[in-house]
Amino acid sequence: MTYPLTGKPAVIFSTPIREFAILSLGDRGNSVNQLQPQLKLLGYYKNEITGIYGNPTADAVDQFPKKYLGLPVGGSVDFTTK
């Protein structure tokens, strides 16, 4: 799916808002397991899917918002970035 205003890929996550937590360096688990393949699909993450939010994941997240106007840069995933 592409975002109609920009024509760029749109990523849709299935995690309900009430379950969302900010993801950052050192986090592990299901949310990271969902994030890494999405970043890989978009070409930002080149490593194995580990479920560990390490430096490669933080670097990929940091690169992602630079392409999309108005998203904060910082290596963590907040509600806006997600």
C-alpha positions as CSV (number, residue, x, y, z in Angstrom):
1,M,0.0,0.0,0.0
2,T,1.3,3.5,-0.7
3,Y,0.4,6.7,1.2
4,P,-1.8,8.8,-1.2
5,L,-0.2,12.1,-0.3
6,T,3.4,11.1,-0.9
7,G,3.2,8.0,-3.1
8,K,5.7,6.4,-0.7
9,P,5.2,3.0,1.0
10,A,2.9,2.9,3.9
11,V,3.6,0.5,6.7
12,I,0.7,-0.9,8.7
13,F,1.2,-2.4,12.1
14,S,-1.4,-4.6,13.7
15,T,-0.5,-3.7,17.3
16,P,-3.5,-2.0,19.0
17,I,-2.7,1.5,20.3
18,R,-3.4,0.4,23.9
19,E,-0.5,-2.1,23.7
20,F,2.0,0.3,22.2
21,A,5.1,1.2,24.1
22,I,8.1,3.3,23.0
23,L,10.8,1.0,21.6
24,S,14.5,1.8,22.1
25,L,18.0,0.4,22.5
26,G,18.0,-2.7,24.7
27,D,14.4,-3.7,24.2
28,R,13.5,-7.2,23.2
29,G,10.4,-9.2,22.3
30,N,7.4,-9.4,20.0
31,S,7.2,-5.7,19.2
32,V,10.9,-5.7,18.0
33,N,10.2,-8.9,16.1
34,Q,7.4,-7.0,14.3
35,L,9.5,-3.9,13.7
36,Q,12.6,-5.4,12.2
37,P,10.9,-7.1,9.2
38,Q,9.0,-3.9,8.4
39,L,12.3,-2.0,8.4
40,K,13.9,-4.7,6.3
41,L,11.0,-4.6,3.8
42,L,11.6,-0.9,3.4
43,G,15.3,-1.4,2.9
44,Y,16.5,0.2,6.2
45,Y,17.4,-2.9,8.1
46,K,19.9,-5.4,6.6
47,N,20.6,-7.7,9.6
48,E,18.9,-10.9,10.9
49,I,15.5,-10.6,12.7
50,T,16.6,-11.2,16.3
51,G,13.9,-9.5,18.4
52,I,16.6,-7.5,20.0
53,Y,16.7,-3.7,19.6
54,G,20.4,-3.3,19.2
55,N,22.5,-0.7,17.3
56,P,21.6,-2.0,13.8
57,T,17.9,-1.6,14.6
58,A,18.4,1.8,16.1
59,D,20.4,2.9,13.1
60,A,17.7,1.7,10.7
61,V,15.0,3.5,12.8
62,D,17.2,6.7,12.7
63,Q,17.4,6.5,8.9
64,F,13.7,5.9,8.4
65,P,12.3,9.4,9.5
66,K,14.9,11.3,7.4
67,K,12.9,10.2,4.3
68,Y,9.5,11.2,5.7
69,L,8.7,14.8,6.4
70,G,7.8,15.7,10.0
71,L,9.0,12.5,11.7
72,P,11.4,12.9,14.6
73,V,14.9,11.5,14.4
74,G,16.4,9.8,17.5
75,G,16.8,6.0,17.1
76,S,13.7,5.1,19.0
77,V,10.2,4.2,17.9
78,D,7.4,6.3,19.4
79,F,3.8,6.3,18.4
80,T,4.3,8.9,15.6
81,T,7.2,7.0,14.0
82,K,5.3,3.7,14.3
